[in-house]
Amino acid sequence: MASRDLQSFPTVGFNSDLGSLSVPRRVRRGLLGAAAFFLGWWLLAGTMPSYLLPTPVAVVQAFFTELTTPATFSALGFQVPVTELFLVLIQSLMHYVPGLLMGVGLGAPLGLLLGYSTRLDEYVTPVVSLLRPIPPLAWMGFVIVWIGIGHAGAAFIVAIGSFWITLLSTYDGVAELPTEWVEVGESLGVERDLTMLRKVVVPGIAPSIFTGIRTSIGRSWMIVVAAELFGAPGIGYRIIHTAQSLSMDVSMAYMLALGLVYLASDFGFRHLRGVIEP
């Protein structure tokens, strides 16, 4: 019987094989953890009335009911047919997006300047240290008096929260930037501060800026829900309103929608970051 040439068979490297198995293992563990969570939820829901804690099935049913119930979104004199869930989501986005853009647009440049300019930092740091610990919702009384309850007021609260998150992340990024980078830039003939910021500092702290923006994206959804508790229309208002009416399945359905929206926004930003960063 002829012997087989073992070298003729394809071989699989152990490192590549283990790497390919790591993803399925992680997925399996994630599914197991999710199954344990929903099983515990189901068992706990069976020990109390449904109006206090609905089952996962009841929440999913309420979610699809809200997703398919017809509604109308009015904007600029136009009537756009949507569903109830999308209407509530659009209402929240009307103050989430402007507030996030305002907070990030102001926080990142100011954090960059404070971290780069020692003189400016010495002037502004006492004010920053005084205002930073104040929660965004502590400004709600002033917002109601100055702006009123609505999209503008909720957007202002979101802007405050995202502003501080982005500012501090950017500031820390500049503070942790190796001084050798600036020295190398100076040795290569970079003399103007604006050029140094554009060519050396901003590329060096880009990961810190992106981290601050990503954190702001998630935290701002939490702030949106809290801001809407005061009456601004949106997903937060719907969560508390339905809970007060003991429609806990609907309330938890909107909580589920909030989690899905956050996952989608976080995934979208991570994809955008992968495109922007080299």
C-alpha positions in Angstrom: 0.0 0.0 0.0 1.5 3.3 -1.1 2.3 5.7 1.7 0.7 9.1 1.6 2.7 12.3 1.3 1.6 14.2 4.3 3.1 17.4 2.9 0.6 17.4 0.1 -2.3 18.1 2.5 -3.1 21.7 3.3 -2.2 22.8 6.8 -3.9 25.4 8.9 -1.9 27.7 11.2 -2.8 27.5 14.8 -2.9 31.3 15.2 -5.2 31.9 12.3 -7.4 29.0 13.4 -7.7 30.3 16.9 -8.4 33.8 15.6 -11.3 32.5 13.4 -12.8 30.7 16.4 -12.7 33.8 18.7 -15.6 35.5 17.0 -18.0 32.5 17.2 -17.0 32.0 20.8 -17.8 35.6 21.6 -21.1 35.4 19.8 -22.1 32.2 21.7 -21.3 33.8 25.0 -23.2 36.9 24.1 -26.2 34.8 23.1 -26.0 32.8 26.3 -25.8 36.0 28.4 -28.8 37.5 26.6 -30.8 34.2 27.0 -30.0 34.2 30.7 -31.2 37.8 31.0 -34.5 37.2 29.2 -35.1 34.0 31.1 -34.6 35.9 34.4 -36.9 38.7 33.2 -39.6 36.2 32.2 -39.4 34.4 35.5 -39.5 37.6 37.5 -42.4 38.9 35.4 -44.4 35.8 36.3 -44.3 36.7 40.0 -46.1 40.1 39.7 -48.9 41.7 37.8 -48.3 42.5 34.1 -49.0 46.2 34.7 -46.0 46.3 37.0 -43.6 44.2 34.9 -44.6 42.9 31.5 -43.0 39.8 29.9 -40.5 40.1 27.1 -43.2 38.9 24.6 -45.6 41.7 25.7 -42.9 44.3 25.3 -42.0 43.0 21.8 -45.7 43.0 20.8 -46.1 46.6 22.1 -42.9 47.6 20.1 -44.3 46.3 16.9 -47.7 47.9 17.6 -46.1 51.3 18.0 -43.9 50.6 15.0 -47.0 50.0 12.8 -49.6 52.4 14.2 -50.1 55.2 11.7 -49.3 58.8 12.7 -48.6 62.1 11.0 -45.5 64.3 11.3 -46.2 68.0 10.5 -43.3 70.2 9.4 -43.2 73.4 7.3 -46.8 73.0 6.4 -46.4 69.5 5.1 -48.1 66.4 6.5 -45.8 63.4 6.3 -47.3 59.9 7.1 -45.2 58.0 9.6 -45.8 55.5 12.4 -46.1 56.3 16.1 -42.7 55.1 16.9 -41.0 57.1 14.2 -42.9 60.2 15.1 -41.6 60.0 18.7 -38.1 59.3 17.4 -38.2 62.3 15.1 -39.4 64.5 17.9 -36.4 63.5 20.0 -34.0 63.9 17.1 -35.2 67.5 16.6 -33.4 68.5 19.8 -30.9 65.7 20.1 -29.0 66.5 16.8 -28.9 70.3 17.2 -27.8 69.9 20.9 -25.1 67.4 20.1 -23.7 69.4 17.2 -23.7 72.5 19.3 -22.0 70.9 22.3 -19.4 69.1 20.2 -18.8 72.1 17.9 -18.0 74.3 20.9 -16.4 71.8 23.3 -13.7 70.4 20.9 -12.2 73.8 19.8 -12.3 75.2 23.3 -10.7 72.1 24.8 -8.0 72.3 22.1 -7.3 75.9 22.9 -7.2 75.4 26.6 -4.9 72.4 26.3 -2.5 74.2 24.0 -2.4 77.7 25.5 -1.1 77.7 29.0 -2.0 81.4 29.4 -5.6 80.9 28.3 -5.9 77.8 30.5 -4.8 79.8 33.6 -7.6 82.4 32.9 -10.4 79.9 32.1 -9.6 76.9 34.3 -11.2 78.4 37.5 -14.4 79.0 35.7 -14.4 75.5 34.1 -13.7 73.9 37.5 -16.6 75.7 39.0 -19.2 75.0 36.2 -18.1 71.5 35.2 -19.6 69.6 38.3 -23.1 71.2 37.7 -25.3 68.5 36.0 -27.0 69.6 32.8 -30.5 69.2 34.3 -29.6 71.7 37.1 -29.9 74.4 34.3 -33.5 73.3 33.5 -35.1 76.0 35.7 -33.1 78.7 33.8 -33.9 77.0 30.4 -37.6 77.1 31.1 -37.5 80.8 32.0 -35.1 81.8 29.2 -36.2 79.5 26.4 -39.2 77.6 27.5 -40.2 73.9 27.3 -39.8 72.5 23.8 -37.2 71.5 21.3 -35.0 74.5 21.8 -34.9 74.1 25.6 -34.2 70.3 25.4 -31.5 71.0 22.7 -29.8 73.5 25.1 -29.7 70.9 27.9 -28.2 68.3 25.5 -25.6 70.9 24.3 -24.5 71.5 27.9 -23.9 67.8 28.5 -22.1 67.1 25.2 -20.1 70.3 25.6 -18.4 69.2 28.8 -17.7 65.7 27.7 -16.1 66.8 24.4 -14.2 69.6 26.0 -12.6 67.5 28.7 -11.7 64.6 26.4 -10.0 67.0 24.0 -8.2 68.9 26.8 -6.9 65.6 28.2 -5.7 64.6 24.7 -3.7 67.8 24.3 -2.3 67.4 27.9 -1.2 63.8 27.1 0.4 64.7 23.7 4.1 64.0 23.9 6.1 67.2 23.9 8.5 65.6 21.4 5.9 66.0 18.8 5.8 69.7 19.2 9.6 69.9 19.3 9.8 67.9 16.1 7.4 70.3 14.5 9.4 73.3 15.6 12.6 71.7 14.3 10.9 71.2 10.9 10.2 74.9 10.7 6.6 75.1 12.1 6.5 78.5 13.9 2.9 79.7 13.8 0.6 78.3 16.4 -2.2 77.8 13.9 0.0 75.7 11.8 1.2 73.7 14.8 -2.3 73.0 15.8 -3.4 72.0 12.3 -0.3 69.9 11.4 0.8 68.4 14.7 -1.7 68.7 17.6 -5.0 67.9 16.0 -3.8 64.8 14.2 -2.0 63.7 17.4 -5.1 64.0 19.6 -7.7 62.8 17.0 -8.3 59.6 19.0 -9.2 61.6 22.1 -11.5 63.9 20.1 -13.3 60.9 18.5 -13.6 59.3 22.0 -15.2 62.4 23.3 -17.6 62.6 20.4 -18.5 58.9 20.7 -19.1 59.3 24.5 -21.2 62.4 23.8 -23.4 60.5 21.3 -24.3 57.9 24.0 -24.6 60.3 26.9 -26.7 62.8 25.0 -29.4 60.1 24.5 -29.6 59.8 28.3 -29.8 63.6 28.7 -32.5 63.8 26.0 -34.7 61.4 28.0 -34.1 63.4 31.2 -34.8 66.7 29.5 -38.0 65.4 28.0 -39.4 64.5 31.4 -40.1 68.2 31.8 -42.6 68.2 28.9 -40.6 68.4 25.7 -42.1 65.9 23.1 -40.1 62.8 22.3 -39.1 59.4 23.4 -38.3 60.3 27.0 -41.7 62.0 27.5 -43.4 59.0 26.0 -41.6 56.6 28.4 -42.6 58.5 31.5 -46.1 59.3 30.3 -46.9 55.7 29.4 -45.4 54.5 32.7 -47.6 56.9 34.7 -50.6 55.4 32.8 -49.4 51.9 33.9 -48.8 51.0 30.2 -45.5 49.4 31.2 -45.3 47.3 28.1 -45.4 50.4 25.9 -43.0 52.3 28.2 -40.5 49.4 28.0 -41.0 49.2 24.2 -39.8 52.8 23.9 -36.9 51.9 26.2 -36.1 49.1 23.8 -36.3 51.6 20.8 -34.0 53.9 22.6 -31.4 51.2 23.0 -31.7 50.2 19.4 -31.3 53.8 18.3 -28.2 54.2 20.4 -26.6 51.0 19.0 -27.4 52.3 15.5 -25.8 55.7 16.1 -22.8 54.2 17.8 -22.3 51.8 14.9 -22.6 54.6 12.4 -20.1 56.8 14.2 -17.6 53.9 14.5 -17.9 53.3 10.8 -17.5 57.0 10.0 -14.4 57.1 12.3 -12.9 54.2 10.4 -13.4 56.1 7.1 -11.9 59.4 8.4 -9.0 58.0 10.4 -6.0 56.7 8.4 
